[in-house]
Amino acid sequence: MQLIDGKNTAARIKEEIAEEVKAIIASGGKQPHLAAVLVGHDGGSETYVKNKVLACEACGFKSTLIRYEEDVTEEELLACVDRLNTDDDVDGFIVQLPLPKHIDEQKIIEAIDYRKDVDGFHPVNVGRMAIGLPCFISATPLGILTLLQRYEIATSGKKCVILGRSNIVGKPMAQLMMQKQYGDATVTVCHSRSANLKEECREADIIIAAIGRPDFVTADMVKPGAVVIDVGTTRVPDATRKSGYRLNGDVKFDEVAPKCSFITPVPGGVGPMTICSLMKNTLSAGKKELYD
């Protein structure tokens, strides 16, 4: 069993990005600029945005954090998106999800200029991804693809089972894994209503677990030699930790790991690669690689 180290891989990629940014600035180019909009004080969102700001520093990017309280109106948020869309200094920006219930998330996502949508959530980017055109790929699926490539894990012709059908991970991951230029795999998507879910998993060469249920994938669901990618990050109470909680994946790691050829840990697997992928998208946005 080999552990897929997302933390180290992400650190290496950020170093590569920083070198490229130095070269861009040295040749008179513009420093890439990522902005983040954070609403309220959700603990997970706070941590995630803080890590994005640190990643920007590591990559040599300019970063801006715009904060609103929980009671911000939809109109105020849409006005902020409009300002960022028209700010020539901002190459890409994200509106951190989830948003308060009184705000229509989809409306906010669709208001973002798709050429600055480094999260890859805008319908234009989602549609382009689905038919294999250049686009911003959402950060978690891009991070998983990058890990599979860097660890030289064969995907072509393999059976891949994806657990979960969210717009952020499950659906785009399925699209990418079946496309010839990326995964080139045979893909099955399973979810809470799937019959024979365990049997489907037992036949998989690659399992990507993004179902949001701690310890959902157990040893009896995994065939020997399978590759297991754990996207789950559920906060589970843990009195032994200073924070009072620990991050738990969707995979019962201790019993599943011995059966795998490769497996990602939680934390330190997919999570760091998600932020690293956002940096890759921001660099592309700054270079105007995808959209002029």
C-alpha positions as a Markdown table, in Angstrom:
| # | Residue | x | y | z |
|---|---|---|---|---|
| 1 | Met | 0.0 | 0.0 | 0.0 |
| 2 | Gln | 1.3 | 3.4 | -0.9 |
| 3 | Leu | 0.0 | 6.6 | 0.7 |
| 4 | Ile | -0.8 | 9.4 | -1.8 |
| 5 | Asp | 0.6 | 12.5 | -0.1 |
| 6 | Gly | -1.5 | 15.4 | -1.2 |
| 7 | Lys | 0.3 | 17.8 | 1.2 |
| 8 | Asn | 3.8 | 17.3 | -0.2 |
| 9 | Thr | 2.5 | 17.2 | -3.8 |
| 10 | Ala | 0.6 | 20.5 | -3.3 |
| 11 | Ala | 3.7 | 22.1 | -1.8 |
| 12 | Arg | 5.8 | 21.1 | -4.8 |
| 13 | Ile | 3.2 | 22.4 | -7.2 |
| 14 | Lys | 3.0 | 25.8 | -5.3 |
| 15 | Glu | 6.8 | 26.0 | -5.6 |
| 16 | Glu | 6.5 | 25.5 | -9.4 |
| 17 | Ile | 3.8 | 28.1 | -9.6 |
| 18 | Ala | 5.9 | 30.6 | -7.6 |
| 19 | Glu | 8.9 | 30.1 | -10.0 |
| 20 | Glu | 6.6 | 30.8 | -12.9 |
| 21 | Val | 5.2 | 33.9 | -11.3 |
| 22 | Lys | 8.7 | 35.2 | -10.6 |
| 23 | Ala | 9.5 | 34.8 | -14.3 |
| 24 | Ile | 6.3 | 36.5 | -15.4 |
| 25 | Ile | 7.0 | 39.6 | -13.1 |
| 26 | Ala | 10.7 | 39.7 | -14.2 |
| 27 | Ser | 9.6 | 39.9 | -17.8 |
| 28 | Gly | 7.3 | 42.8 | -17.1 |
| 29 | Gly | 4.1 | 40.8 | -16.7 |
| 30 | Lys | 1.3 | 41.3 | -14.2 |
| 31 | Gln | 1.2 | 39.6 | -10.7 |
| 32 | Pro | -1.8 | 37.2 | -10.6 |
| 33 | His | -4.5 | 38.5 | -8.3 |
| 34 | Leu | -7.1 | 36.2 | -6.6 |
| 35 | Ala | -10.0 | 37.7 | -4.6 |
| 36 | Ala | -12.2 | 35.8 | -2.2 |
| 37 | Val | -15.6 | 36.8 | -0.8 |
| 38 | Leu | -16.5 | 35.4 | 2.6 |
| 39 | Val | -20.0 | 35.7 | 4.1 |
| 40 | Gly | -20.5 | 35.0 | 7.8 |
| 41 | His | -18.3 | 33.1 | 10.2 |
| 42 | Asp | -18.7 | 29.4 | 9.3 |
| 43 | Gly | -15.7 | 27.6 | 10.9 |
| 44 | Gly | -14.9 | 25.4 | 7.8 |
| 45 | Ser | -15.2 | 28.3 | 5.4 |
| 46 | Glu | -13.0 | 30.5 | 7.6 |
| 47 | Thr | -10.3 | 27.9 | 7.7 |
| 48 | Tyr | -10.5 | 27.2 | 3.9 |
| 49 | Val | -10.3 | 30.9 | 3.0 |
| 50 | Lys | -7.4 | 31.5 | 5.4 |
| 51 | Asn | -5.5 | 28.6 | 3.7 |
| 52 | Lys | -6.3 | 30.2 | 0.3 |
| 53 | Val | -4.7 | 33.4 | 1.4 |
| 54 | Leu | -1.6 | 31.6 | 2.7 |
| 55 | Ala | -1.4 | 29.6 | -0.6 |
| 56 | Cys | -1.5 | 32.9 | -2.5 |
| 57 | Glu | 1.4 | 34.2 | -0.5 |
| 58 | Ala | 3.4 | 30.9 | -1.2 |
| 59 | Cys | 2.7 | 31.3 | -5.0 |
| 60 | Gly | 3.6 | 35.0 | -5.2 |
| 61 | Phe | 0.0 | 36.1 | -6.0 |
| 62 | Lys | -1.8 | 39.2 | -4.8 |
| 63 | Ser | -4.8 | 38.3 | -2.7 |
| 64 | Thr | -7.8 | 40.2 | -1.5 |
| 65 | Leu | -10.4 | 39.1 | 1.1 |
| 66 | Ile | -13.8 | 40.7 | 1.1 |
| 67 | Arg | -15.9 | 40.0 | 4.2 |
| 68 | Tyr | -19.6 | 40.3 | 4.8 |
| 69 | Glu | -21.8 | 39.5 | 7.8 |
| 70 | Glu | -24.4 | 36.8 | 7.7 |
| 71 | Asp | -27.2 | 39.4 | 7.1 |
| 72 | Val | -25.8 | 40.7 | 3.8 |
| 73 | Thr | -28.5 | 41.1 | 1.2 |
| 74 | Glu | -28.5 | 39.3 | -2.1 |
| 75 | Glu | -28.4 | 42.6 | -3.9 |
| 76 | Glu | -25.2 | 43.7 | -2.0 |
| 77 | Leu | -23.5 | 40.4 | -2.8 |
| 78 | Leu | -24.5 | 40.7 | -6.5 |
| 79 | Ala | -23.1 | 44.3 | -6.5 |
| 80 | Cys | -19.8 | 43.0 | -5.1 |
| 81 | Val | -19.6 | 40.3 | -7.8 |
| 82 | Asp | -20.3 | 42.9 | -10.4 |
| 83 | Arg | -17.4 | 45.1 | -9.1 |
| 84 | Leu | -15.0 | 42.1 | -9.2 |
| 85 | Asn | -16.1 | 41.2 | -12.7 |
| 86 | Thr | -15.2 | 44.7 | -13.9 |
| 87 | Asp | -12.0 | 45.2 | -11.9 |
| 88 | Asp | -9.1 | 44.7 | -14.4 |
| 89 | Asp | -6.6 | 44.0 | -11.6 |
| 90 | Val | -8.6 | 41.0 | -10.3 |
| 91 | Asp | -7.8 | 37.9 | -12.5 |
| 92 | Gly | -10.0 | 35.4 | -10.7 |
| 93 | Phe | -12.3 | 35.3 | -7.7 |
| 94 | Ile | -14.4 | 33.0 | -5.6 |
| 95 | Val | -17.5 | 33.4 | -3.5 |
| 96 | Gln | -17.0 | 31.0 | -0.7 |
| 97 | Leu | -19.9 | 28.5 | -0.3 |
| 98 | Pro | -22.2 | 27.7 | 1.5 |
| 99 | Leu | -24.0 | 31.0 | 1.6 |
| 100 | Pro | -26.8 | 31.9 | 4.1 |
| 101 | Lys | -30.2 | 30.5 | 3.2 |
| 102 | His | -31.7 | 33.8 | 2.2 |
| 103 | Ile | -29.2 | 34.1 | -0.7 |
| 104 | Asp | -29.7 | 32.1 | -4.0 |
| 105 | Glu | -26.3 | 30.4 | -4.5 |
| 106 | Gln | -27.0 | 29.6 | -8.1 |
| 107 | Lys | -27.9 | 33.2 | -8.9 |
| 108 | Ile | -24.5 | 34.3 | -7.4 |
| 109 | Ile | -22.6 | 31.7 | -9.3 |
| 110 | Glu | -24.2 | 32.7 | -12.6 |
| 111 | Ala | -23.5 | 36.4 | -12.0 |
| 112 | Ile | -19.7 | 35.7 | -11.9 |
| 113 | Asp | -17.9 | 36.4 | -15.1 |
| 114 | Tyr | -17.0 | 32.8 | -16.3 |
| 115 | Arg | -13.6 | 34.1 | -17.4 |
| 116 | Lys | -12.8 | 34.9 | -13.7 |
| 117 | Asp | -14.6 | 31.8 | -12.3 |
| 118 | Val | -11.5 | 30.0 | -10.9 |
| 119 | Asp | -13.8 | 27.7 | -8.9 |
| 120 | Gly | -15.1 | 26.3 | -12.1 |
| 121 | Phe | -18.8 | 26.4 | -11.0 |
| 122 | His | -20.3 | 28.7 | -13.7 |
| 123 | Pro | -22.5 | 26.9 | -16.2 |
| 124 | Val | -20.2 | 28.0 | -19.1 |
| 125 | Asn | -17.2 | 26.3 | -17.5 |
| 126 | Val | -19.3 | 23.3 | -16.5 |
| 127 | Gly | -20.6 | 22.9 | -20.0 |
| 128 | Arg | -17.2 | 23.4 | -21.6 |
| 129 | Met | -15.7 | 20.8 | -19.3 |
| 130 | Ala | -18.5 | 18.3 | -20.2 |
| 131 | Ile | -17.6 | 18.4 | -23.9 |
| 132 | Gly | -13.9 | 18.6 | -23.4 |
| 133 | Leu | -13.2 | 22.2 | -24.2 |
| 134 | Pro | -10.6 | 24.3 | -22.3 |
| 135 | Cys | -12.1 | 25.7 | -19.2 |
| 136 | Phe | -11.6 | 26.2 | -15.4 |
| 137 | Ile | -12.1 | 22.8 | -13.9 |
| 138 | Ser | -13.5 | 22.8 | -10.4 |
| 139 | Ala | -10.7 | 22.6 | -7.8 |
| 140 | Thr | -11.4 | 19.3 | -6.1 |
| 141 | Pro | -11.8 | 17.2 | -9.3 |
| 142 | Leu | -8.7 | 18.9 | -10.8 |
| 143 | Gly | -6.7 | 18.1 | -7.6 |
| 144 | Ile | -7.7 | 14.4 | -7.8 |
| 145 | Leu | -6.7 | 14.2 | -11.5 |
| 146 | Thr | -3.4 | 15.9 | -10.6 |
| 147 | Leu | -2.7 | 13.3 | -7.9 |
| 148 | Leu | -3.5 | 10.4 | -10.2 |
| 149 | Gln | -1.1 | 11.8 | -12.8 |
| 150 | Arg | 1.7 | 12.6 | -10.4 |
| 151 | Tyr | 1.6 | 9.2 | -8.9 |
| 152 | Glu | 1.4 | 7.6 | -12.4 |
| 153 | Ile | -1.7 | 5.7 | -11.5 |
| 154 | Ala | -3.1 | 4.1 | -14.6 |
| 155 | Thr | -6.7 | 5.1 | -15.3 |
| 156 | Ser | -7.3 | 4.3 | -19.0 |
| 157 | Gly | -9.7 | 1.4 | -19.4 |
| 158 | Lys | -10.1 | 0.9 | -15.6 |
| 159 | Lys | -13.4 | 0.7 | -13.8 |
| 160 | Cys | -13.9 | 3.7 | -11.6 |
| 161 | Val | -16.8 | 4.0 | -9.1 |
| 162 | Ile | -17.6 | 7.5 | -7.8 |
| 163 | Leu | -19.6 | 7.7 | -4.6 |
| 164 | Gly | -21.7 | 10.9 | -4.6 |
| 165 | Arg | -23.3 | 13.1 | -7.3 |
| 166 | Ser | -22.7 | 16.6 | -6.1 |
| 167 | Asn | -22.2 | 19.5 | -8.6 |
| 168 | Ile | -18.9 | 20.3 | -6.9 |
| 169 | Val | -17.2 | 16.8 | -6.9 |
| 170 | Gly | -19.3 | 13.8 | -8.0 |
| 171 | Lys | -20.7 | 15.0 | -11.4 |
| 172 | Pro | -17.5 | 16.8 | -12.7 |
| 173 | Met | -15.3 | 13.9 | -11.5 |
| 174 | Ala | -17.4 | 11.4 | -13.5 |
| 175 | Gln | -17.2 | 13.6 | -16.6 |
| 176 | Leu | -13.5 | 13.9 | -16.3 |
| 177 | Met | -12.8 | 10.3 | -15.5 |
| 178 | Met | -14.7 | 9.2 | -18.6 |
| 179 | Gln | -13.1 | 11.7 | -21.0 |
| 180 | Lys | -10.3 | 10.3 | -23.2 |
| 181 | Gln | -7.9 | 13.2 | -22.5 |
| 182 | Tyr | -8.2 | 12.8 | -18.7 |
| 183 | Gly | -9.3 | 9.5 | -17.1 |
| 184 | Asp | -10.3 | 7.4 | -20.1 |
| 185 | Ala | -12.0 | 5.1 | -17.6 |
| 186 | Thr | -15.3 | 3.2 | -17.4 |
| 187 | Val | -17.3 | 5.2 | -14.9 |
| 188 | Thr | -20.1 | 4.3 | -12.5 |
| 189 | Val | -21.7 | 6.9 | -10.3 |
| 190 | Cys | -23.3 | 5.6 | -7.1 |
| 191 | His | -25.3 | 7.6 | -4.5 |
| 192 | Ser | -27.8 | 7.2 | -1.6 |
| 193 | Arg | -30.4 | 5.6 | -3.9 |
| 194 | Ser | -28.1 | 3.1 | -5.7 |
| 195 | Ala | -29.0 | -0.5 | -5.4 |
| 196 | Asn | -26.1 | -3.0 | -5.2 |
| 197 | Leu | -23.7 | -0.2 | -4.1 |
| 198 | Lys | -21.3 | -2.6 | -2.3 |
| 199 | Glu | -21.2 | -4.9 | -5.3 |
| 200 | Glu | -20.4 | -2.0 | -7.6 |
| 201 | Cys | -17.5 | -0.9 | -5.3 |
| 202 | Arg | -16.1 | -4.4 | -5.1 |
| 203 | Glu | -15.6 | -4.4 | -8.9 |
| 204 | Ala | -13.9 | -1.1 | -9.0 |
| 205 | Asp | -10.2 | -0.5 | -9.8 |
| 206 | Ile | -10.6 | 3.1 | -8.5 |
| 207 | Ile | -13.0 | 4.3 | -5.9 |
| 208 | Ile | -13.5 | 8.1 | -5.4 |
| 209 | Ala | -15.5 | 8.6 | -2.3 |
| 210 | Ala | -17.3 | 11.9 | -2.1 |
| 211 | Ile | -20.5 | 11.0 | -0.3 |
| 212 | Gly | -20.1 | 13.0 | 2.9 |
| 213 | Arg | -20.6 | 10.1 | 5.3 |
| 214 | Pro | -17.8 | 9.3 | 7.7 |
| 215 | Asp | -16.3 | 5.8 | 7.5 |
| 216 | Phe | -18.9 | 4.9 | 4.8 |
| 217 | Val | -16.4 | 2.8 | 2.7 |
| 218 | Thr | -15.4 | -0.4 | 4.6 |
| 219 | Ala | -13.0 | -3.2 | 3.8 |
| 220 | Asp | -15.7 | -5.5 | 2.4 |
| 221 | Met | -16.4 | -2.9 | -0.3 |
| 222 | Val | -12.9 | -2.8 | -1.7 |
| 223 | Lys | -11.2 | -5.4 | -3.8 |
| 224 | Pro | -7.5 | -6.1 | -3.3 |
| 225 | Gly | -5.2 | -3.7 | -5.1 |
| 226 | Ala | -7.8 | -1.0 | -5.6 |
| 227 | Val | -7.0 | 2.7 | -5.6 |
| 228 | Val | -9.0 | 4.7 | -3.1 |
| 229 | Ile | -9.4 | 8.5 | -3.2 |
| 230 | Asp | -11.1 | 9.9 | -0.1 |
| 231 | Val | -12.8 | 13.3 | -0.6 |
| 232 | Gly | -14.7 | 13.3 | 2.7 |
| 233 | Thr | -14.0 | 15.9 | 5.3 |
| 234 | Thr | -16.6 | 15.6 | 8.0 |
| 235 | Arg | -15.9 | 17.3 | 11.4 |
| 236 | Val | -16.3 | 14.6 | 14.1 |
| 237 | Pro | -16.3 | 15.5 | 17.8 |
| 238 | Asp | -13.0 | 14.4 | 19.4 |
| 239 | Ala | -12.3 | 15.4 | 23.1 |
| 240 | Thr | -8.6 | 14.6 | 22.7 |
| 241 | Arg | -8.1 | 17.4 | 20.2 |
| 242 | Lys | -7.6 | 21.1 | 21.2 |
| 243 | Ser | -10.2 | 22.1 | 18.6 |
| 244 | Gly | -12.7 | 19.6 | 20.0 |
| 245 | Tyr | -13.0 | 17.8 | 16.6 |
| 246 | Arg | -11.1 | 15.9 | 14.0 |
| 247 | Leu | -11.6 | 15.6 | 10.3 |
| 248 | Asn | -12.9 | 12.2 | 9.2 |
| 249 | Gly | -13.0 | 10.9 | 5.7 |
| 250 | Asp | -15.6 | 8.8 | 3.9 |
| 251 | Val | -13.3 | 5.8 | 4.1 |
| 252 | Lys | -12.7 | 3.6 | 7.2 |
| 253 | Phe | -8.9 | 4.1 | 6.6 |
| 254 | Asp | -7.4 | 1.6 | 9.1 |
| 255 | Glu | -9.3 | -1.3 | 7.7 |
| 256 | Val | -9.4 | -0.3 | 4.0 |
| 257 | Ala | -5.7 | 0.9 | 3.6 |
| 258 | Pro | -4.1 | -2.6 | 3.9 |
| 259 | Lys | -6.2 | -3.8 | 0.9 |
| 260 | Cys | -5.2 | -0.9 | -1.4 |
| 261 | Ser | -2.4 | -0.3 | -3.9 |
| 262 | Phe | -2.8 | 3.5 | -3.3 |
| 263 | Ile | -5.0 | 5.5 | -0.8 |
| 264 | Thr | -5.3 | 9.1 | 0.2 |
| 265 | Pro | -5.4 | 10.0 | 3.9 |
| 266 | Val | -7.7 | 12.5 | 5.6 |
| 267 | Pro | -6.4 | 15.1 | 6.3 |
| 268 | Gly | -3.4 | 15.6 | 4.0 |
| 269 | Gly | -4.8 | 13.9 | 0.9 |
| 270 | Val | -7.3 | 15.6 | -1.4 |
| 271 | Gly | -7.8 | 18.8 | 0.7 |
| 272 | Pro | -4.4 | 20.5 | 0.1 |
| 273 | Met | -4.7 | 19.6 | -3.6 |
| 274 | Thr | -8.1 | 21.5 | -3.8 |
| 275 | Ile | -6.4 | 24.8 | -2.8 |
| 276 | Cys | -3.4 | 24.1 | -5.0 |
| 277 | Ser | -5.8 | 23.6 | -8.0 |
| 278 | Leu | -7.4 | 26.9 | -7.3 |
| 279 | Met | -3.9 | 28.4 | -7.5 |
| 280 | Lys | -3.4 | 26.7 | -10.9 |
| 281 | Asn | -6.6 | 28.1 | -12.1 |
| 282 | Thr | -5.7 | 31.6 | -10.9 |
| 283 | Leu | -2.3 | 31.4 | -12.7 |
| 284 | Ser | -4.2 | 30.4 | -15.9 |
| 285 | Ala | -6.6 | 33.3 | -15.4 |
| 286 | Gly | -3.7 | 35.7 | -14.9 |
| 287 | Lys | -2.0 | 34.4 | -18.1 |
| 288 | Lys | -5.3 | 34.6 | -20.0 |
| 289 | Glu | -4.6 | 31.0 | -21.2 |
| 290 | Leu | -8.2 | 29.9 | -21.5 |
| 291 | Tyr | -10.2 | 33.0 | -22.3 |
| 292 | Asp | -8.9 | 36.2 | -23.8 |
